[in-house]
Amino acid sequence: MARRSRTKTAIAEQDPAIRKANFAEVCLGYTIEEGQTEAIRCLQCKDAPCITSCPVMIDIPGFILAIKEGDMQKAADVLGKYTNLPAICGRVCPQEKQCEQVCKLGMAKNFEPVAIGKLERLVADWALENQDFSKLIQKNQAKIGKIAVIGSGPSGLTVAGDLAKLNYEVIVYEALHDSGGVLTYGIPEFRLPKRIVKKEIESIEALGVTIETNVVVGKTITMDEIMDEFDACYISVGAGAPNFMGIPGTALNGVYSSSEYLTRINLMHSYEFPKYDTPIKASKNVVVIGGGNVAMDAARSAKRLGADHVSIVYRRSVEELPARIEEYHHSVEEDIHYYWLSNPIEYLNNGNGDLSGVKCIKMMLDKPDESGRRRPVPIKNSEFIVEADTVIEAIGQGSNKVLLSTFPELKLTKWGYIEADPKTGATSIPGIYAGGDIVTGAATVILAMGAGKVAAVEIDKYVREKKNTPVTTKV
C-alpha cells in the first residue's frame, strides 16, 4: 500500500500573472490518477464526521473509496444519491469550514485533511462527460403530483431534481432570461465556469424537470394561479436585492452594488465585450467594500477587466475574514490590495458627479457583537483617502420583494425574509415551502441545497398525505 502523504495532492492552477488578465477557470482540477493518489489518504472512518458536517450528508468515504478503486461510475452513483449539483459544490462549497474541517486525518499532527472538495469535483466532472442522466427518470409511470418551484438557483434546482426522482412533474419558474440563479449571475467564470452550470442544469432537466425562464412570479403569473394549478410550491427566489451603506456620495457615478456589478459581468457577459454588446465602465482604481466571497469575486473581476489598482476595504482583520481562505490566497496572488480594520465614511465627488475617492476611517476591534465576532469601532482622527473611480459595495443582499409584495398572506420575519420551519421548509401557508437565501439571508450554495433536500422530502409527504398515496420511494 502506498504511504499516506501528510499533505494534500497538489492541484494544477493557472499562473497568477496570466490568470489575472483572463476569466478562464483558476483551478484546473485533478486527473484521475491524481485523484486516486489523494483518495489513498482517506482513513475510511466508520463513524465519519465529514458526513454529518455536510449539509446534504454525502457518503464521503463511500465515493472516495470508489475513486481509490478506480470505479468512477460507482463514485458518481454515490454522489448522485445525495446531491444534484456536485460539479458546482466541488468548486464553490466551503469545504474547509465543513467536511474538511472535521476530517480525522486533518486533526492528526502535521497532516492536512483530505481534499474532499477537489475529489467531488473530479467525480462530478467525469459524470458530466460520461453519465446518461436520463436513465434516472422513472418512465411510463403516472406522476404522483405537480410541483411548482420558484427560482432556479441551487435550492430550487435541488428540490426540483429530488422531486423528479420521486416521480413528480416539476416546473421551475425563473425570472431572468437564463437559469441558475446566483450560480449564473453571481459567481464569476474563473471560479465557476458557466459551461459547468449549464451541464448541471441539463442533467436536472434530463430527469424530466421543466424550466421556464422570463417568468416573474407575482407579475407574469400570480401565486393564486400557482396554488390553483399545483399540488405544492417551493419558493427559492434568493436574496439578490442590493444593500448599500448609505454614506454620503452613494449616488455618485461609479458607485455600484456587488449585485449589479457581478450581474453585468456574469449574466450579461460584459467581460466578453465586444462579442456581447453589454460593456461595463472601464476603471483604473477600484475599491471593494466587504470581506466575503462576493467581495473577492468583485475585486478579482475588476482586476481582470483591466483595473490598474484594486483594493478591498474591510472593517475587521484577516483573522475575521468570512471569505474562503482559498479565494483570499488567490486574490493576494493576483495583486489585490487590502486595507484591514478600515471602513468607508464618504465617497468623494470630483465636482462633476463622478467618484474620485473614498474617505475611510481606521477601526479597532472591541467586544464581540451578536455574531460572536469582535465589534469594530472607529478610531478618532484616523481618516484617510483612497483614490478611486469605481466603488463596489459587497456588504450583503436583502430579500426580493417582487413576489413577496404580491403575496401578503405569507408570513415574513422581522428582516423581511420568508418565515419557514428549518426542519421542514414549511411556511405559514399549507403546501407552500421555502428555502435558501430568501429564508436565511445570503448564505452558501451548499446550505441552500440542504434546504432544498429537506423540503423535497417534506413536499413528498405533504402531497402523498393529501392524495392518500403511500410512500414507496426515497430520494
N, C-alpha and C positions, 0 to 999 in steps of 0.2 A: 504494500500500500504506500502511495506517495505521502511524503511527510507534509503535515498540515502547516501551511505558512502562517506566520504571525500577522502579516499584512494582507490587505485585500489585493486581489489580482489587478494589476494596472490596466487601465482602460484608455483607449486612444481618444484624443481630443484635438480639435483644430488648434493650431498655434495662435496664441493671443494676438500677435502682431498682424496676423492675416484675418482672423475671425472678427475683430472689432470693426472691420470695414465691410462685412457681408452679413447676411441674415441666414446663412446656412447653419444647420444644427451644430452646436458646440461639441457635445459628446457623441462619439461615433459608435459606441456600443461594443459589446463583447462578440467575438467569434464563438462558435460552438465549442471549439477546443479551449478557449479562454474561460468560457462559462463552466466547462467541466472541471477545469483547474480550480476555479473558485468554489464550485459545488462540493468538492472534496473537503473544504474547510468546515462545512456544516456538521455539527455534532449529532444531528438527528435526535434531538431531545424527545423523550417520551411525553413529558409534560411541557410542551414548548411555549414559553412566554411570548414568543413572537406572534403566535396565532391570536392570543387574547388581546394583544396590543394593536392588532389590525382592525380597523373599523368594519371591514367586511369579512373578517375571520377566515382568511385564506389559509389552507393547509400548506403552510410554507415549507416545512420539512418534506412534505409529500412531493411537491413539484420540483424541489431542489434535488431530491433523491433520483427522480426520473432524469433530470439533466445529467447527473453523475453517471447514470447507467446508459446514457446516450439515447434515451427514448423521448424524443421531443414531442411526439404526439401524445404520449401519456402525460407529460408535463403540461401541455396545452389543455388536455382534458381536465386535469386537476384544477388549473387556474379557472377554466370556464365554468366550473361548478360554483364559483364564488364571486367572480367579477366579470362584467360585460365590457370593461374598458382597461384591460391590463397594459396595453402598449402606452396608454396615456398615463396611468398610475405609475408605471415603471420609470417615467420621465419626470413627473411633477409632484408625486406624493412625497411628503416629508418623512421618509423612512427613518432618518436619523433621530427623529423625535418620537417614533412609534416602534415598529418591529425591530429595527436595528439597535435602538437604544436599550432594549432588554435582551438582546442576543447573549446567550450564556458564554459564547466564545469571546465576545467583546468585553465581558466582565472579567475575564481572566487577565492576569497581569501581562502587560506588553502585547496583548492581542487586539487586533481590530475586529469588529463584528463582521459577519458575513455580508457581502454586498447584495442584500436581498432585492433591492430595487432594480439594480442593474441586471440581475438574473431574471426578474419578472419581465423586464423589457426584452431580453433576449428571446424568451419563450414566446412572448406576445408577438414580436415582430416575425418570428418564424411562422406562427399560426396565421398571421395575416397574409403571408405569402403562400402557405401550403394547405390551409384547412378550408373545407367546404362547410360554411356555417348554415347553409340551407338544410343540411341533413338534420339539424336540431329541431326543425319545425315538425309539429305533430299534425301530419297530413290526414285528410279525409275524416276528421273528427269535428263534430258540431262545436262551435265556440261556446264556452261557458258564459261569457258575458262580453260587454263592450265598455272599454275604459278610455276616458279622455285624460291626456297628460298635457299640462300647460307649461311649456318651456322645454327646450331641447338641450339643456346643459347636462352636466354629469349626473345630477339627481334624477332628472326626467328620463334620460336615456337608460339609467339603471332600472328604474321601476318599469319602464316600457319593455325592456329586454326580459326581465324576470317574469312579467305577466304574460308575455308572448310565449315563453317557455311553458307556462302553466295553461296554455291553450285559450288565451283571451284575444279578442280583437282589440288592438290598441291603436289609437290615433293620437299623434303628438302634434300640438299646435305651437308654432314658433313665430314670434312677432317679426323677426328680422328676415332678410332675404336668403340667409344661409343658416343651416342648422349647426348646433354645437354649443350655443350659449357662450359662456366665458372661455370655453376651450378654443373657440374660433375668434371672438373679438378681443379677448383679454390677454392671452398668453402668446408672446412673440414666437415667430417661426424658428428662431435659433434655439429656443428651449422646447418647443412642441410643434413640429412641422405639421402644416395643415393637411398634407397627404396622409399622415397617421390618423388625424382626427377624422378625415373623410373615410378612411378604410374602416375604422372602428364603428362609425355610424352605419356604413354599408353592411357591416356584419350584423348589426342590430336590425336593420331593415330586412336582411335575409331571413330573420326569424319570423317575418310577417308583419312587422311594425310599419305603420304608415306615418310619414312626417309631412305635414303641410306647413309651408313657410308663408310669410307675409300675412299671417293671421293674428290680429291683435285682439285677444280675448278681452271683452269689455267694450270694444268698438266694432270689430268685424263680426264677432259673434258674442252673444251675451252669456253670462253664467246661467241664467234661467234656461236658455236654449240647450246648453250643455247638460244641465241637470235633467232636462226632459228626455234627451236623446240617449244618455249614457247611464250605465248602472252605477258607476262611481267615477270620481275625478281626483287627479293628483295635481296639485299646484306647486310648481317649482320654477317660478319666474325670476329667481335670483335677487340680488340686491345691487343693481347697477346704477342707481341714481347718485350722481356725484355729490360729495360733501366738500365744502370749502371752509377755510379757517375764518373767512370774513374780515381779514385785516385790511387796513387802508390800501387802496390800489388794486384790489382784486379785479376790478372791471377794466384794467388796462389791457391793451392789445399785447398778447404774448403770455398771458396767464391762462393755463389750461388745467382742467381736471385730468387725472390719470385716465378716467373712463373715456373722455373724448380723445385724448392723445393716442391711447393704445387702440381704440376702435378705428380711428382714421388709418393707423398703420396696418393693423391686422385684418380687420374685416373689409376695409376699403382699399387695401393693398397700396397705400401711399409709398411704401418702401420700394415698390416696383414701377414708380413713375419714370418714364412716360408710357410704359406699357399699359398701365391703368391711369386714366386721366383724373386722378384724385391726389394731387400733391399736398404736402404739408409744409408749413412755414420752415424755411431754411434758418437755422440757428447757429450762432457761433459760441455763445456762452449760455449753458443750460444749468438751471438749479432745480433739483427734485426735492420735494419736501416729504419726509416719511422714511420708515426703515423696514417696511415689509417687502414681500416678494414683488408686489406691484411696483414699488419704488425702484427696485432693482431692474425690473423689466423696462420701466420707462427710461431710466438712466442709460442702460445698455443699448436701448433702441435709439436714443438720441445720439449716442456716440457713433452708431452705425450709419445714421443719417448724415454724418459729416460734421457734427459739432466739434469745435476745437477744444473746448473745455466743458466737462460735465461734472457737477458736484452734487452730492447728496447732503442735505441738512437734516440732522436727526437730533431730537431733543434729549436722548439718552446716550449711553455709551455703547461700545461694540458688544459688551457683555450682555446687554439687554436687547440686542438687535433681534427682531422677530423673524427676519428673513432666513431662508435656508442657508446654512453655512457654505454649501457648495456654490450657491448663487453669489454670495458675498465674495468668496475667493475668486470666482470668475470675474466679478466686476473690478476687483483690485488689479487683476492681471490685464484688464482692458483699460487701465488708466482712469478709472472713475475715482474722483477725489472725495473725501469725507470731511464734513465739519461736525465733529461729535459735540454733544452737550451744547447744542445751539438750536435756536428757534427763530423763525422769521417774525417780525413785528410790523413790517411795512414794505410794500412794493413801490419802487421809486419811478416817477414819471419823467421822461426825457423832455417834457414840455409840449409834445405833440400827441400825447395819449398813448405812447408806446412805453413798454417796460424798459428800464435802463439798469436796474439793480435791485438787490434785496437787502433791506436793513435787518440784521439779525441781532440777537442778544445771547450772551453766554448763559448757560444753565448749570445748576448743581443739583445733585440727587439728594432728596430729603427722605422722609419716612415713606414706607410703601403705601401706594394708593389702593383702591378697591380691586385692582387687577393682581395685587401682590407684588408688583414691581415698585421700586423706589420712585417717588414722585419728583419730577423735575421742577425746579423753581428758578426764576430768573435772578441773575446777579446784577445788582445795580451798577450803572455806568460802565457796562461792558459791551455796548453796542459796536457793531462793525458792519461794513458793507461788502457784499459780494456782487461783482459786475454780472449782469445777466440780461439777455434779450428774450429769454424764454424761461418760464417757471412752470413746473408740473406738480400740482398738489396730489400726493398719493397718501391721503390720510383716512381712507375708508370710503365706503359707499352706503347709501341708505336704501330703503325699500322702494320698489317700483310702484307708483300709485295708480297707474292706468287701470289695472284690473281691480285693485282694492277700492278705489273711489267709486266704482260702479257696483260693488258688492258689499254694501254696508252691513248686511246680516252676518258677515264673517267677523268673528271676534279677533281683535288685534292686541298686541302687547303695548305697554306704555311707550315703547320705542318705535311703534308703527309696523312691526313685523307680525306675521300671522301667528296666532297662539295655537300651538299643536302639541299633543302629548308626545314627549320624546321617545316613549316606549312603543308607540303605535303610529304616530303621524296623524292621528285623528284630530280634526278641528272641531269647532263648535257646531258644525252642521253635519248631520249624518250623511255618510257617503262621500264627503269631501275631505281629502287628506292633503297634507302639505309637508314639504321638507326642503332641505338645502338652505341657501343663504336667505331666502325670504322668511325663514323661521329663525335661524340662528344669527343672522347678520353675516357679514363677509367672513368666510372660513375657508377650509381647504377642499379640494376636489374630492378627496377620499372620504371626508366626513359627509359631504353631500351625497356621495354614493352610498354610504352606510345608511343614511336616512331613507334613501330610495329602496334599499333591500328590505328594511324593516317594514316600510309602507306596502310593498308588494305582497308580503305575507298577510298583512292585516286586510288589505283590499280583497285578496282572495277569500279570506274568512268571511268578510262582510257580504260579498256577493253570493257566496255559497249559502250562507245562512238565510239571506233574503230570498233566494230561489230554492232553498231546501235541497241543495245539491251536496252530496258527500264529498269530503276532501279525499282525493285519490292520488294526488301528485304533490311533489315537493320541488322547490327551485333547486 
